[in-house]
Amino acid sequence: MSSSRPSKDELLDIITSNNMIEDLVSWLREKKGIDTSNPISLKDLEYEILYEFVKEKGLLNSDNGIIEPSPSEFTHPEPEELGVDKRPTKPKKIRKKK
């Protein structure tokens, strides 16, 4: 059972939507020995390099499809996670000036 790999545009989309461009540049410099001192276009990179980066960073699931972020990544942390005391407070008394 072979599943199709994502297209080059999909790989670029995965990298940009996960804010991994800086990581890609560092990875290209360190792992591939590519000179990144001059500006390069992501579209000029070979498919295999992009695919290897996305796969190595775990941005593909086992079916070689795009991993969808879990909904919990988009929600605010629970108050106990922030160390906030959840006990209700008493309403403040408002004093009227006489």
Secondary structure as GFF3:
##gff-version 3
##sequence-region A 1 98
A	DSSP	alpha_helix	8	17	.	.	.	ID=ss1
A	DSSP	alpha_helix	21	31	.	.	.	ID=ss2
A	DSSP	three_ten_helix	42	44	.	.	.	ID=ss3
A	DSSP	alpha_helix	47	56	.	.	.	ID=ss4
A	DSSP	three_ten_helix	71	74	.	.	.	ID=ss5
A	DSSP	three_ten_helix	79	82	.	.	.	ID=ss6
###
